[in-house]
Amino acid sequence: MVEGRRILAIENGLKKGTSYQFLQFFGDNLAVGEVTVSVLGEVEVDILGEKMILTETLEVIVLEDKKLEYTVYRDASATPMKIIAPTMFMELINCSQAYAMTPLGGAED
């Protein structure tokens, strides 16, 4: 799923104002949803204390009777570095396996 979205981001570009749509299969629901991506532009983002200039995109998924919105921050190769999914109370970050496996409360990378 992530690699397909990354390839679409490369094909469509990460230029501010770019917008594109695609269909995606969601196995949890056994349904197809329509995804609309809008490129909002470059912003400074803090990931684990490191400031990075990333491209902010808004992804809106319409699946059955639900509408989900994600903010995705991508690097120059369109790899998602941070994803914020407020409707699911989730924030995901791209980090090393070593960092991800550290016990809570004392992460050192």
N, C-alpha and C positions, 0 to 999 in steps of 0.2 A: 504494500500500500504506500509506504513512505517513498520508496524508490520511484514508483510510477508518478507520484505527485512531483517529485524532484525533477524528473525528466520533462514533465509538462511545464514546470516553471522555467526550465532552461529553454524549451521550444518557444514559449510565449514571451519570455523575457521578464526581467525584474525592474523594468522602467516604471516610475511613478505614473499612475493613471491607467496602466494596463489592466485589462479584465478579461477573464475567459471562464468557460464552463465545461464540465465533463460529468459523465455518469460514473458512479462507483457502486460496486456491490458490497453490501454490509452483511457478513456472515451471521452476526448475532441475531439479526432481524430477518435473514433470508429475503432481503429486499434491496432494490436499487434506489439510490438517492441521487439527486442533482446537486452538484457542488459548484458554487460560484466563487471565484478567487478574484480579489481586487488588490492590486499592488498600491500601497499607501506611501512608500518612499523609505529612504534611509533614516535610521534613528540610532542613538547610542543606547545600548542595552547592557545591563550588568548581569553577568552569568558567573555565579560563584566568586564574586569579588573582582572579576576581570571585566573591564569595560570593552565593548566591541561595537563596531559600526555594522549593523545588520539591516536587511531590507524587511520592513514590516508588511505583512499581507493579512487581509481579512478573508477567512474562508467561511462561507455560509452554506450549510448542508440542509437541504429539505428532504426529509425521509419520512414517508407516510404522512402523518399529521403533525410532525415535529419539525422545528426549525432550530438548528444548532449553529452557534457562531464560535469560531476559533480565531485567535490572533496568533500568527506564526511568524517567527523571526528567522530569516534565512541568511546564510553567508553567501559569499560571491559565487560559490559552486551550487547554490540553491539548496544546500543541506539545511534542514530545519535544526536550529540551535536551541530554540526555546518555543514552546507552544503553551498558550494560555487558553483553557477551556472553562470559562466561568459557569456555564450551565451544568457542568459536571464537577465543579469545584476542584479542578485539576490544573497543575502547572508542571509541565515536563521540560527537562533540560537535557541537552546532549552533553554527556560527560564520559570520562573514562570508566572502564569496568571496575578498576580499583576503587575509585571514588564511590561508585554506585553500591559497592559491596561493604563499605565502611559502616560500622555500627552507628546508629543515630546518636547525635550529641557530640561527636568528636571527629568529624570528617576531615581528613588531611589528604591532599592530592599531590 
